Amino acid sequence: MLQVHVLRNNLAEVKKRLAVKQFKQLDLVDLIVSLDDDRKRLQNDFDNTQAKVNAASKEIGKLMAQGNKEAAEATKTDVAGWKATLEPLKDQMAKVESDLLANLVLLPNLPYKEVPEGKSPEENVIVREGGQKPALYAGAVPHWDLIKTYDLVDFETGAKITGSGFPLYKGKGAKLQRALISFFLDYNISAGYTEYIPPFMVNEASAFATGQLPDKEGQMYHATADNFYLIPTAEVPVTNIYRDTIVKESDLPIKMTAYTPCFRREAGSFGKDVRGLNRVHQFDKVEVIQIVHPETSYEVLNEMIAHVEKLLQSLQLPYRILRLCGGDMGFTSAITYDFEVYSAAQERWLEVSSVSNFESYQTNRMKCRFKDASGKTQLAHSLNGSSLALPRIMACLLENFQTEEGIHLPEVLLPYFGANKIG
């Protein structure tokens, strides 16, 4: 959530940056500033009236002590009149503050200065590429055929158990999932991240704090009886560990990692773009999250990008890194870098990670603060990244490493999978 003083002090610049994100309701900025003016005016009226009540109440005591009952009674009448205006003022203040918050949360985060202008994914900027695209043998097939050949994932039974988009991993398919999760977690832990196993459902306050509400209600599964939401990513519960918290400056940066299943109501229609593991309703992902000092958040962002890049390099997958344009960015992000791996059998790039800096947008919502050396309370910055999302990683591993004799896996997975080949 943006801070009101940022809007007030940089009105034209705020509108300019919101336009980079293709945000159309720029009049909301003016409305918010106007509501803040009303809030300040009402607060000033309330404070002045309360001050008069307090001063007059003391005066009544003095008048009574002096025996001036008539003046005391007159002052009591004044006090009663002033007090009668306080409750309506409080009600007006509550209404204005509610309206102010309701409109403030409709504003997305401001894009960072390096975010390119653009409306669609086609206008994202390729930062760099790495790895070698494999030359597959003549009979190579996409992963949705490979998982049937080697009996790794059963979509039909998953659909019977739950519905379309809920894969059932089995045998070596389940083992490969577990191997990847363990490898990703160990890799993150070795880089100084503390592992967590969070709840897989969150309450409304947690979903609001990280920006899923009120922006993404339609993308989450909602357990209405308890008003809980199945998590779309580990970012939500793990970041909320530090909701309503003042941390020590010396404890920053706080580095966290977690494996969770992720639930998203976004699978959409069938077709080549969503076949097999390309897009599903439930998938596994390992996440990295950091809570950091505002002065270091962009240095940390670069470190996290390098961290994910090395992980992809260890899997020997061809990849590219894209800086997202304003129109393709998420609601809460100040800047986002996507990682895509090349699917050789599909001959297309698949997104497997997003690394984002949210600056103070999330931490303002969840009141995550720290005290600096001077004792001043400041908002921390939050960042997160996928490290990594499994379905498309698995799809690309199967496709890119397929041979006529089977699927040869990267050596780095041998200690976790127990073999270097499927088939």
C-alpha positions as CSV (number, residue, x, y, z in Angstrom):
1,M,0.0,0.0,0.0
2,L,1.3,3.4,-1.0
3,Q,1.9,6.0,1.7
4,V,-0.4,9.1,1.5
5,H,2.5,11.5,2.0
6,V,4.2,10.1,-1.1
7,L,1.1,10.9,-3.1
8,R,0.8,14.4,-1.6
9,N,4.4,15.4,-2.1
10,N,4.8,13.9,-5.6
11,L,1.4,14.2,-7.2
12,A,2.5,14.6,-10.9
13,E,5.3,12.0,-10.6
14,V,3.0,9.5,-9.0
15,K,0.5,9.8,-11.8
16,K,3.3,9.5,-14.4
17,R,4.6,6.3,-12.8
18,L,1.2,4.8,-12.4
19,A,0.6,5.4,-16.1
20,V,3.7,3.2,-16.8
21,K,1.8,0.4,-15.1
22,Q,-1.2,1.1,-17.5
23,F,-3.2,2.1,-14.5
24,K,-6.2,4.1,-15.8
25,Q,-7.9,5.5,-12.7
26,L,-5.5,8.3,-12.0
27,D,-8.3,10.4,-10.6
28,L,-8.1,8.1,-7.5
29,V,-4.9,9.9,-6.6
30,D,-6.7,13.2,-6.4
31,L,-9.6,11.6,-4.5
32,I,-7.2,10.1,-1.9
33,V,-5.5,13.5,-1.4
34,S,-8.9,15.2,-1.0
35,L,-10.0,12.5,1.5
36,D,-6.7,13.0,3.4
37,D,-7.5,16.8,3.5
38,D,-10.9,16.0,5.0
39,R,-9.3,13.6,7.5
40,K,-6.9,16.3,8.6
41,R,-9.6,18.9,8.9
42,L,-11.8,16.7,11.0
43,Q,-8.9,15.6,13.2
44,N,-8.0,19.3,13.7
45,D,-11.7,20.2,14.6
46,F,-11.8,17.2,17.0
47,D,-8.5,18.1,18.7
48,N,-9.5,21.8,19.0
49,T,-12.9,20.9,20.5
50,Q,-11.4,18.3,22.8
51,A,-8.8,20.9,24.0
52,K,-11.6,23.4,24.7
53,V,-13.5,20.7,26.7
54,N,-10.3,19.9,28.7
55,A,-9.5,23.6,29.4
56,A,-13.1,24.4,30.4
57,S,-13.4,21.4,32.7
58,K,-10.3,22.7,34.6
59,E,-11.9,26.2,34.7
60,I,-15.1,24.8,36.2
61,G,-13.1,23.4,39.1
62,K,-11.5,26.8,39.7
63,L,-14.8,28.6,39.5
64,M,-16.5,26.3,41.9
65,A,-13.6,26.7,44.3
66,Q,-14.0,30.4,44.1
67,G,-17.7,30.1,44.8
68,N,-18.7,31.4,41.4
69,K,-21.4,28.8,40.8
70,E,-23.2,30.9,38.1
71,A,-20.1,31.1,35.9
72,A,-19.3,27.5,36.5
73,E,-22.8,26.4,35.4
74,A,-22.5,28.6,32.3
75,T,-19.2,26.9,31.4
76,K,-20.7,23.5,32.0
77,T,-23.4,24.4,29.4
78,D,-20.6,25.3,26.9
79,V,-18.8,22.0,27.7
80,A,-22.0,20.0,27.1
81,G,-22.4,21.7,23.8
82,W,-18.8,21.0,22.7
83,K,-19.0,17.4,23.9
84,A,-22.1,16.9,21.8
85,T,-20.1,17.7,18.7
86,L,-17.3,15.2,19.5
87,E,-19.2,12.0,18.7
88,P,-20.4,13.2,15.3
89,L,-16.9,14.3,14.6
90,K,-15.5,10.8,15.5
91,D,-18.1,9.2,13.3
92,Q,-17.2,11.5,10.4
93,M,-13.5,10.8,10.9
94,A,-14.1,7.0,11.0
95,K,-16.1,7.3,7.7
96,V,-13.4,9.4,6.0
97,E,-10.6,7.1,7.2
98,S,-12.5,4.1,5.9
99,D,-13.1,5.7,2.5
100,L,-9.4,6.8,2.4
101,L,-8.2,3.2,3.0
102,A,-10.7,1.7,0.6
103,N,-9.4,3.9,-2.2
104,L,-5.8,3.7,-1.2
105,V,-5.7,-0.1,-1.5
106,L,-6.9,0.3,-5.1
107,L,-3.7,1.9,-6.2
108,P,-0.9,-0.5,-7.4
109,N,2.7,-0.1,-6.3
110,L,4.7,2.5,-8.2
111,P,7.0,1.0,-10.8
112,Y,10.7,1.5,-10.2
113,K,12.5,3.9,-12.5
114,E,14.1,1.1,-14.5
115,V,10.8,-0.5,-15.4
116,P,10.3,-0.2,-19.2
117,E,7.1,1.2,-20.6
118,G,4.9,-1.3,-22.4
119,K,1.5,-2.9,-22.3
120,S,2.1,-6.6,-23.0
121,P,4.6,-9.4,-22.5
122,E,5.9,-8.8,-26.0
123,E,7.4,-5.5,-24.7
124,N,9.4,-7.1,-21.8
125,V,13.1,-6.6,-22.1
126,I,15.5,-9.5,-22.3
127,V,18.3,-8.8,-19.9
128,R,20.5,-11.9,-20.7
129,E,20.4,-15.5,-21.8
130,G,22.3,-18.5,-20.7
131,G,22.8,-22.2,-21.3
132,Q,22.6,-24.1,-24.6
133,K,19.4,-25.2,-26.3
134,P,19.6,-28.9,-26.9
135,A,19.5,-30.6,-30.3
136,L,16.9,-33.3,-29.7
137,Y,16.8,-36.6,-31.6
138,A,14.3,-37.1,-34.4
139,G,11.7,-38.9,-32.3
140,A,11.6,-36.4,-29.4
141,V,8.2,-35.6,-28.0
142,P,6.7,-33.0,-25.6
143,H,6.5,-33.8,-21.9
144,W,2.8,-34.7,-21.9
145,D,3.7,-37.7,-24.0
146,L,6.8,-38.5,-22.0
147,I,4.9,-38.6,-18.7
148,K,2.6,-41.3,-20.2
149,T,5.5,-43.3,-21.7
150,Y,7.3,-43.4,-18.3
151,D,4.2,-43.4,-16.2
152,L,5.2,-40.3,-14.2
153,V,2.0,-38.2,-13.9
154,D,-1.7,-39.3,-14.2
155,F,-3.9,-36.3,-15.2
156,E,-7.0,-38.5,-15.7
157,T,-7.0,-39.9,-12.2
158,G,-6.2,-36.5,-10.8
159,A,-9.2,-35.1,-12.6
160,K,-11.3,-38.0,-11.2
161,I,-10.1,-37.2,-7.6
162,T,-10.5,-33.5,-7.8
163,G,-10.9,-31.9,-11.2
164,S,-9.0,-30.7,-14.3
165,G,-5.6,-29.2,-13.6
166,F,-4.9,-31.3,-10.5
167,P,-2.1,-33.7,-11.5
168,L,-1.4,-37.0,-9.7
169,Y,2.3,-37.7,-9.6
170,K,3.3,-41.3,-9.2
171,G,6.4,-43.5,-9.0
172,K,9.5,-41.8,-10.5
173,G,7.4,-38.7,-11.2
174,A,6.7,-38.3,-7.5
175,K,10.3,-39.1,-6.7
176,L,11.6,-36.5,-9.1
177,Q,9.3,-33.9,-7.5
178,R,10.6,-34.7,-4.1
179,A,14.2,-34.7,-5.3
180,L,13.7,-31.2,-6.9
181,I,12.1,-29.8,-3.7
182,S,14.9,-31.1,-1.5
183,F,17.6,-29.9,-3.9
184,F,16.0,-26.4,-4.1
185,L,15.7,-26.1,-0.3
186,D,19.2,-27.3,0.4
187,Y,20.5,-24.8,-2.2
188,N,18.6,-22.0,-0.5
189,I,19.6,-23.0,3.0
190,S,23.3,-23.1,2.0
191,A,22.9,-19.5,0.8
192,G,21.8,-18.4,4.3
193,Y,18.0,-18.8,4.1
194,T,16.1,-20.2,7.1
195,E,13.6,-22.9,6.1
196,Y,10.0,-22.7,7.2
197,I,7.0,-25.0,6.7
198,P,4.1,-22.5,6.9
199,P,0.3,-23.1,7.0
200,F,-1.1,-23.7,3.5
201,M,-4.2,-21.6,4.2
202,V,-4.2,-18.0,5.4
203,N,-6.8,-15.6,6.9
204,E,-8.1,-12.5,5.3
205,A,-5.6,-10.2,7.1
206,S,-2.6,-12.2,5.7
207,A,-4.0,-12.1,2.2
208,F,-4.5,-8.4,2.5
209,A,-1.1,-7.8,3.9
210,T,0.8,-9.2,0.9
211,G,-1.6,-7.7,-1.7
212,Q,-3.7,-10.7,-2.7
213,L,-6.8,-8.9,-1.4
214,P,-8.5,-6.9,-2.7
215,D,-6.7,-7.5,-6.1
216,K,-6.8,-11.3,-6.6
217,E,-9.9,-12.7,-5.0
218,G,-10.9,-14.5,-8.2
219,Q,-7.6,-16.3,-8.4
220,M,-7.6,-17.9,-5.0
221,Y,-9.6,-20.8,-3.6
222,H,-11.7,-19.6,-0.7
223,A,-12.9,-21.8,2.2
224,T,-16.0,-19.7,2.9
225,A,-17.1,-21.3,6.2
226,D,-13.9,-20.2,7.9
227,N,-13.0,-17.3,5.6
228,F,-9.6,-18.9,4.9
229,Y,-7.8,-18.8,1.5
230,L,-5.6,-21.5,0.1
231,I,-2.3,-20.0,-0.6
232,P,-1.3,-19.1,-4.2
233,T,2.4,-19.0,-3.1
234,A,4.5,-19.4,0.0
235,E,5.2,-15.7,-0.2
236,V,1.8,-15.0,1.5
237,P,2.2,-17.0,4.8
238,V,6.0,-16.6,5.1
239,T,6.0,-12.8,4.6
240,N,3.2,-12.5,7.1
241,I,5.5,-14.0,9.8
242,Y,6.6,-10.4,10.3
243,R,3.2,-8.7,10.1
244,D,2.6,-6.2,13.0
245,T,6.3,-6.6,14.0
246,I,9.1,-4.2,14.8
247,V,12.4,-6.0,14.1
248,K,15.8,-5.0,15.1
249,E,17.9,-3.2,12.5
250,S,20.7,-5.5,13.3
251,D,18.5,-8.5,12.3
252,L,18.2,-7.3,8.7
253,P,18.3,-8.9,6.2
254,I,15.9,-11.6,7.2
255,K,16.2,-14.5,4.7
256,M,13.5,-17.1,4.5
257,T,12.7,-20.1,2.3
258,A,9.8,-22.5,2.1
259,Y,8.3,-25.3,0.1
260,T,4.6,-25.3,-0.3
261,P,1.9,-26.5,-2.7
262,C,0.3,-23.6,-4.4
263,F,-3.3,-23.3,-5.4
264,R,-4.5,-21.0,-8.2
265,R,-7.9,-20.9,-10.1
266,E,-6.2,-19.8,-13.3
267,A,-5.7,-22.9,-15.4
268,G,-8.0,-21.6,-18.1
269,S,-8.9,-23.3,-21.3
270,F,-7.2,-26.2,-22.9
271,G,-4.6,-25.8,-25.7
272,K,-0.9,-26.1,-26.4
273,D,-0.1,-23.3,-23.9
274,V,-1.8,-25.1,-21.0
275,R,-1.2,-28.7,-21.9
276,G,0.3,-31.1,-19.5
277,L,2.3,-29.4,-16.7
278,N,2.4,-26.0,-18.5
279,R,-0.4,-24.6,-16.3
280,V,-2.2,-26.4,-13.4
281,H,-4.4,-25.5,-10.5
282,Q,-2.1,-27.1,-7.9
283,F,1.6,-27.1,-8.1
284,D,4.7,-27.3,-5.9
285,K,7.1,-24.4,-5.5
286,V,10.1,-23.4,-3.4
287,E,10.2,-19.7,-2.5
288,V,12.8,-17.3,-1.2
289,I,11.7,-14.2,0.7
290,Q,13.7,-11.4,2.3
291,I,12.9,-8.5,4.7
292,V,15.6,-5.9,4.3
293,H,16.7,-2.4,5.0
294,P,15.3,0.1,2.4
295,E,18.9,1.3,1.5
296,T,19.9,-2.2,0.4
297,S,16.8,-3.6,-1.3
298,Y,18.0,-3.2,-4.8
299,E,21.4,-4.7,-4.0
300,V,19.5,-7.6,-2.5
301,L,17.3,-7.8,-5.6
302,N,20.4,-8.3,-7.7
303,E,21.7,-11.0,-5.3
304,M,18.4,-12.9,-5.5
305,I,18.5,-12.7,-9.3
306,A,22.0,-14.2,-9.3
307,H,20.9,-16.8,-6.8
308,V,18.1,-18.1,-9.0
309,E,20.3,-17.9,-12.1
310,K,22.9,-20.1,-10.6
311,L,20.2,-22.6,-9.7
312,L,19.1,-22.8,-13.3
313,Q,22.7,-23.1,-14.4
314,S,23.2,-26.1,-12.1
315,L,20.2,-27.8,-13.8
316,Q,21.9,-27.2,-17.2
317,L,18.7,-25.7,-18.6
318,P,18.8,-22.9,-21.2
319,Y,17.2,-19.8,-19.7
320,R,16.7,-16.1,-20.2
321,I,16.0,-13.3,-17.8
322,L,13.4,-10.6,-18.6
323,R,12.7,-7.3,-17.0
324,L,8.9,-6.9,-17.1
325,C,7.4,-3.8,-18.7
326,G,4.9,-1.8,-16.6
327,G,1.8,-3.4,-18.2
328,D,2.9,-6.9,-17.5
329,M,3.9,-6.4,-13.9
330,G,2.0,-7.5,-10.8
331,F,-0.1,-5.2,-8.7
332,T,2.2,-5.1,-5.7
333,S,5.6,-5.2,-7.4
334,A,7.9,-2.2,-7.9
335,I,10.1,-4.2,-10.4
336,T,10.0,-7.8,-11.5
337,Y,12.4,-10.1,-13.3
338,D,11.0,-13.2,-14.9
339,F,13.1,-16.3,-15.6
340,E,12.1,-18.5,-18.5
341,V,13.5,-21.9,-19.5
342,Y,13.5,-23.2,-23.1
343,S,11.3,-26.1,-23.7
344,A,13.0,-27.9,-26.6
345,A,10.2,-30.2,-27.6
346,Q,7.6,-27.5,-27.5
347,E,10.1,-24.9,-29.0
348,R,8.9,-22.2,-26.6
349,W,10.0,-20.4,-23.5
350,L,8.2,-21.2,-20.2
351,E,8.3,-19.0,-17.1
352,V,9.6,-20.7,-14.0
353,S,10.5,-17.9,-11.6
354,S,9.6,-14.3,-10.8
355,V,11.9,-12.2,-8.6
356,S,10.4,-9.0,-7.3
357,N,11.1,-6.0,-5.1
358,F,8.0,-4.7,-3.4
359,E,9.8,-1.9,-1.7
360,S,7.6,-0.8,1.2
361,Y,4.2,-1.6,-0.5
362,Q,3.7,-4.9,1.4
363,T,5.4,-3.8,4.6
364,N,3.2,-0.8,4.9
365,R,0.1,-3.0,4.6
366,M,1.4,-5.4,7.2
367,K,3.1,-2.9,9.5
368,C,6.5,-4.5,9.3
369,R,9.0,-2.0,10.7
370,F,12.4,-1.5,12.2
371,K,14.0,1.1,14.4
372,D,17.1,2.7,12.9
373,A,20.2,3.9,14.9
374,S,18.5,7.2,15.8
375,G,15.5,5.4,17.2
376,K,13.2,6.4,14.3
377,T,10.7,3.7,13.2
378,Q,10.9,3.0,9.4
379,L,9.2,0.6,7.1
380,A,11.3,-2.3,5.9
381,H,11.4,-3.5,2.3
382,S,10.2,-7.0,1.1
383,L,11.4,-9.1,-1.8
384,N,10.6,-12.6,-3.0
385,G,11.4,-15.0,-5.8
386,S,10.5,-18.5,-7.0
387,S,13.4,-20.8,-6.4
388,L,11.8,-22.6,-8.2
389,A,8.3,-23.5,-9.5
390,L,8.3,-27.2,-10.3
391,P,5.9,-28.1,-13.0
392,R,7.6,-26.3,-15.9
393,I,11.0,-27.2,-14.6
394,M,10.0,-30.8,-14.6
395,A,8.5,-30.4,-18.1
396,C,11.8,-28.9,-19.4
397,L,14.0,-31.5,-17.7
398,L,12.0,-34.3,-19.3
399,E,11.9,-32.7,-22.7
400,N,15.4,-31.4,-22.9
401,F,17.2,-34.4,-21.5
402,Q,15.2,-37.1,-23.4
403,T,17.1,-39.6,-25.5
404,E,16.2,-42.8,-27.3
405,E,17.5,-44.7,-24.2
406,G,15.5,-42.7,-21.7
407,I,15.7,-39.4,-19.8
408,H,19.2,-38.5,-18.5
409,L,18.9,-36.1,-15.5
410,P,21.5,-33.5,-14.5
411,E,24.3,-34.8,-12.2
412,V,23.3,-32.3,-9.5
413,L,20.1,-34.4,-8.9
414,L,21.8,-37.7,-8.5
415,P,22.2,-37.5,-4.7
416,Y,18.5,-36.6,-4.4
417,F,16.9,-38.9,-7.1
418,G,19.3,-41.8,-6.6
419,A,19.8,-42.3,-10.3
420,N,20.8,-40.3,-13.3
421,K,18.2,-41.7,-15.7
422,I,14.5,-42.4,-16.0
423,G,13.7,-45.3,-18.3
